[in-house]
Amino acid sequence: MQASMSWCEQMFHYRFKDDILLQTALTHRSHSANNNERLEFLG
């Protein structure tokens, strides 16, 4: 997942402050038991 995060940072020319939040936003909800519906309107 680290490669995906650095790709996003390079693509947007932006350094994300919270890598965990970025990882949660990029992870499909079926991948884990955690609920990330709070991020579905991010962006």
C-alpha positions as CSV (number, residue, x, y, z in Angstrom):
1,M,0.0,0.0,0.0
2,Q,3.0,2.3,0.5
3,A,3.6,2.4,-3.2
4,S,0.0,3.5,-3.8
5,M,0.3,6.3,-1.2
6,S,3.5,7.7,-2.7
7,W,1.9,7.5,-6.2
8,C,-1.0,9.6,-4.9
9,E,1.4,12.1,-3.4
10,Q,3.4,12.4,-6.6
11,M,0.3,12.6,-8.8
12,F,-1.3,15.4,-6.7
13,H,2.1,17.1,-5.7
14,Y,0.9,17.0,-2.1
15,R,2.3,15.4,1.0
16,F,-0.5,13.9,3.1
17,K,-0.3,14.6,6.8
18,D,-2.1,11.4,7.9
19,D,-1.0,8.3,6.1
20,I,-3.4,6.1,8.0
21,L,-6.4,8.3,6.9
22,L,-5.1,8.1,3.2
23,Q,-4.8,4.4,3.4
24,T,-8.3,4.0,4.9
25,A,-9.7,6.2,2.1
26,L,-8.0,4.1,-0.6
27,T,-9.0,0.7,0.9
28,H,-12.2,-0.9,-0.4
29,R,-14.6,-1.5,2.5
30,S,-14.8,-5.2,1.7
31,H,-11.1,-5.6,2.4
32,S,-11.4,-5.2,6.2
33,A,-13.9,-5.4,9.0
34,N,-13.4,-1.7,9.8
35,N,-16.2,0.6,8.7
36,N,-14.9,3.4,6.4
37,E,-18.3,4.7,5.3
38,R,-17.4,8.0,6.9
39,L,-14.9,8.6,4.1
40,E,-17.3,7.8,1.2
41,F,-18.0,11.5,0.5
42,L,-14.4,12.6,0.9
43,G,-13.1,14.6,-2.0
